[in-house]
Amino acid sequence: MPYSKLHEAARAYALAGWPVFPITPGAKTPFPGSRGFKDATTDLTEIDAWWLVDPEANIGFCPETAGMCVVDEDTEKGGKYDTNEPETVTSPHGRHFYYSGSLPASASKIGPNIDTRGRGSYVLLPPSVVDGLVYTARDPGNFPIQNYDCNEVPTWIVDKLQTNAVVRARSEPIKTEATDRPQAIAMFKRYILKRLDQFVPGRSDDATYRAVARGRDLGLSDRRILQVVEALTGFDDEWIAEKIANVETYKQNEDGCDEPADYSKLAALVSAPPTGEEDRVQDEDPDAWVPHDPRRPADMPPLEYWW
């Protein structure tokens, strides 16, 4: 049976040693229920199984897994990456520059509408299609890039993305006896993965704020929340730390409360010893935490500050 163009490309990347994973057709989000780049593989049997389910699935790739990173210029929004070198891939709305080396994911930190993708993040590979437009390699004969045959990532970019993220301590301690229980971490991951399509770079303030609040409700430390959100979304850690600080400043629960109002069912799960089945724990009430409507200031409690 003939393979689709995208299926053939996914196999070719795998044979070249680039682990890939399926992306929703015509979009940039992983298949619903998948773990995104954490499911990436070069196993042709698994790749065939994915693309036989949906032959038009786009192709996702974490550059870090091949020793590379990507500078992503959104030309349509006015991004102007300061370089004279040609792009490696033309994207539907801009350009991708591939480098050997390692970078964190970031949004507009090295310039307006210029992002980076590498550790804990991914890009789409040619011939993926978004908004009816195709990702295209500038030099198809040299793509996928072999043996790191591309320029080293510029030092000024590495220096600019050195993080100084600091997670501010809570004003009140978590009331539960144990912090960061495996079951609670698994439930928090499940909460984010169910809503992964809401975590879009540049448009996810509310989704991230809600996720941080949910993680606190589950009894997770702010540092653990930052680690999980960064790993699953690829967002910049300083940006996530800012959202954690916002949740602390504008906390919605009553003073000193870091648990949901109804903790009876959740407490037993969070306090139980690890069973080895943590990832199978079902979220009892994934939407229990509901923020106040920011458009209705009368609903907001009086603001308190801790500094």
C-alpha positions in Angstrom: 0.0 0.0 0.0 1.4 3.4 -1.0 2.3 5.8 1.8 1.2 9.5 1.9 3.8 12.2 1.3 3.9 13.0 5.0 4.2 9.3 6.0 7.1 8.8 3.6 8.8 11.9 5.0 8.4 10.7 8.6 10.0 7.4 7.7 12.9 9.2 5.9 13.6 11.4 9.0 13.6 8.3 11.2 16.0 6.5 8.9 18.3 9.6 9.1 18.2 9.3 12.9 15.8 12.1 13.6 13.1 11.0 16.2 9.7 12.2 15.1 6.2 12.2 16.4 2.7 12.9 14.9 1.1 16.3 14.9 -2.6 17.0 14.3 -3.2 17.5 10.6 -3.1 21.1 9.5 -2.1 22.2 13.0 0.9 22.5 15.4 -0.5 20.5 18.4 0.4 16.8 19.0 -2.2 14.1 18.6 -4.8 14.3 21.4 -3.7 12.2 24.4 -0.1 11.9 23.2 2.9 13.1 25.1 4.2 15.2 22.2 8.0 15.1 21.7 8.3 12.7 24.6 6.8 10.0 22.2 9.3 10.8 19.4 11.0 7.8 18.0 12.9 6.4 15.0 11.1 3.1 15.2 9.5 2.6 11.8 6.9 0.2 13.1 5.6 2.8 15.5 5.8 5.5 12.9 3.8 3.4 10.5 1.2 2.8 13.1 0.8 6.5 13.7 0.6 7.6 10.1 -1.7 4.8 9.0 -4.2 6.1 11.6 -3.9 9.5 9.9 -1.8 9.7 6.7 -2.0 13.6 6.8 -0.5 14.0 10.2 2.1 16.7 10.4 5.6 15.8 11.6 7.0 17.0 14.9 10.6 17.1 15.9 12.6 18.1 19.0 15.9 19.6 17.6 17.7 18.8 20.9 17.4 15.1 20.1 19.6 15.5 17.0 22.1 17.9 18.7 20.5 21.0 17.2 18.4 24.0 17.9 16.2 26.4 15.8 15.7 30.1 15.6 12.1 30.7 14.4 11.4 34.1 12.7 7.7 35.0 12.3 8.2 37.2 9.3 4.5 38.0 8.9 4.4 39.6 12.3 7.4 41.7 11.6 10.2 39.4 13.0 13.6 40.3 11.6 16.4 38.0 12.6 19.8 39.7 12.4 21.7 37.4 10.1 22.9 37.3 6.5 22.7 33.5 6.3 19.8 31.8 4.4 17.1 30.1 6.3 17.2 26.2 6.5 13.4 25.8 6.3 10.7 28.2 5.0 7.7 28.0 7.3 4.1 29.0 6.5 4.6 32.4 8.2 8.4 32.8 8.4 11.7 31.2 8.5 13.6 28.5 10.5 17.3 28.6 11.0 18.9 25.3 12.2 22.1 25.4 14.3 24.2 22.8 16.0 24.2 23.3 19.7 21.6 23.5 22.5 19.0 26.2 23.4 16.0 26.5 25.6 12.6 27.3 24.2 11.9 31.1 24.2 9.4 33.6 22.8 10.6 37.0 21.5 13.6 37.0 23.9 16.2 37.5 21.2 14.0 39.9 19.3 10.4 40.7 18.6 8.6 37.8 17.1 11.7 35.7 17.0 11.5 32.5 19.0 13.9 29.6 19.7 13.2 25.9 19.9 15.5 23.2 21.4 15.4 21.7 24.8 11.9 20.6 25.8 10.3 22.0 22.6 9.7 21.1 19.0 9.3 22.4 15.5 7.3 21.1 12.5 9.3 19.5 9.6 8.8 19.7 5.9 6.4 18.9 4.2 4.0 19.6 7.2 1.1 21.9 6.3 -0.4 24.7 8.4 -3.0 27.2 7.2 -2.8 25.5 3.8 0.9 26.4 3.5 3.8 23.9 3.4 7.0 23.8 5.3 9.8 23.7 2.7 13.5 22.9 3.0 15.7 25.4 1.2 18.1 22.7 0.2 16.2 19.4 0.1 19.3 17.5 -0.9 20.9 18.4 2.5 17.8 18.0 4.7 17.6 16.3 7.1 20.9 17.7 8.1 23.5 15.0 8.7 26.5 15.1 11.1 25.6 18.5 12.5 26.4 20.0 9.1 25.2 23.4 10.0 26.6 26.5 11.7 27.2 26.6 15.4 24.5 28.6 17.3 25.8 32.1 17.8 27.2 32.9 21.2 25.2 36.1 21.6 21.9 34.0 21.4 23.2 31.5 24.0 24.2 34.4 26.3 20.9 36.2 25.9 19.0 33.1 26.9 20.9 32.4 30.0 18.1 32.2 32.5 17.7 34.1 35.8 14.4 32.6 36.7 13.6 32.7 40.4 10.5 31.1 41.8 9.2 33.2 44.7 8.4 31.4 47.9 4.7 31.0 48.9 3.3 33.4 51.5 1.7 30.4 53.3 3.0 26.8 53.5 1.2 23.9 51.9 -1.1 22.4 54.5 -0.7 18.8 53.3 2.0 16.8 55.1 3.8 15.8 51.9 4.7 17.9 48.9 5.1 16.7 45.3 3.6 13.3 45.7 4.0 11.2 42.6 0.3 10.8 42.2 -0.2 14.6 42.4 2.5 15.1 39.8 0.9 12.6 37.5 -2.5 14.3 37.9 -1.0 17.7 37.2 0.7 16.3 34.0 -2.6 14.8 32.9 -4.4 18.2 33.5 -2.0 19.9 31.2 -1.9 17.2 28.5 -5.7 17.2 28.3 -5.5 20.9 27.4 -2.2 21.0 25.4 -3.9 22.8 22.5 -4.5 25.8 24.8 -0.8 26.3 25.4 0.2 28.3 22.4 3.3 30.5 22.6 2.3 34.1 23.0 -1.4 33.4 23.7 -1.4 31.2 26.8 -1.4 33.6 29.8 -4.8 32.4 31.1 -4.1 28.7 30.4 -0.8 28.9 32.2 -2.2 30.8 35.1 -5.0 28.2 35.5 -2.5 25.4 35.3 -0.2 26.9 38.0 -3.3 27.4 40.3 -4.3 23.8 39.7 -0.8 22.6 40.5 -0.9 24.5 43.8 -4.3 23.0 44.6 -2.7 19.5 44.1 0.0 20.3 46.7 2.9 20.8 44.3 5.8 23.0 45.1 6.2 26.0 42.8 9.6 24.7 41.6 8.0 21.4 40.6 5.1 23.3 38.8 7.7 25.3 36.9 9.6 22.1 35.9 6.4 20.2 34.7 5.0 23.2 32.8 8.3 23.9 31.1 8.8 20.2 30.1 5.3 19.8 28.7 4.9 23.1 26.9 8.4 24.2 26.1 7.6 27.7 27.5 10.5 29.9 28.7 11.1 29.3 32.4 11.3 33.0 33.3 7.9 33.5 31.7 6.4 30.6 33.7 8.0 31.9 36.9 6.2 35.2 36.2 2.9 33.4 36.1 3.7 31.6 39.4 4.4 35.0 41.0 1.0 36.3 39.6 -0.9 33.3 41.1 0.8 34.1 44.4 -0.1 37.8 44.3 -3.6 37.3 43.1 -4.4 34.0 44.7 -8.1 33.1 44.5 -8.4 30.8 47.5 -8.9 32.1 51.0 -5.8 33.2 52.9 -3.4 30.4 53.7 -5.4 27.8 51.6 -3.5 25.9 49.0 -6.0 23.0 48.6 -9.3 22.8 46.7 -12.4 23.5 48.7 -13.4 19.9 48.6 -10.2 18.0 49.4 -11.8 14.7 50.7 -11.3 12.6 47.6 -8.1 14.2 46.4 -6.3 14.0 49.8 -6.4 10.2 49.8 -4.9 10.0 46.3 -2.2 12.6 47.0 -1.2 11.1 50.4 -1.1 7.5 49.4 2.3 5.7 48.9 3.5 5.4 45.3 2.1 2.3 43.6 4.0 2.4 40.3 0.7 3.2 38.6 0.9 6.9 39.1 0.3 7.8 35.4 -3.0 5.9 35.5 -4.5 8.0 38.3 -7.6 9.7 37.0 -8.2 13.4 37.8 -11.2 13.3 40.1 -12.4 16.8 39.1 -10.1 18.4 36.5 -12.1 21.7 36.4 -12.7 22.1 40.1 -10.6 25.3 40.3 -12.5 28.2 38.6 -10.9 31.6 38.6 -12.8 34.8 39.1 -13.7 36.6 35.9 -11.1 39.3 35.5 -13.8 41.4 33.7 -15.8 41.5 37.0 -13.6 43.2 39.6 -16.3 43.0 42.2 -15.7 39.3 42.3 -12.0 39.7 43.1 -11.0 39.5 46.8 -8.9 42.4 48.2 -5.4 42.3 46.9 -2.6 41.4 49.4 1.1 41.7 48.8 4.0 39.8 50.3 7.3 41.5 50.0 
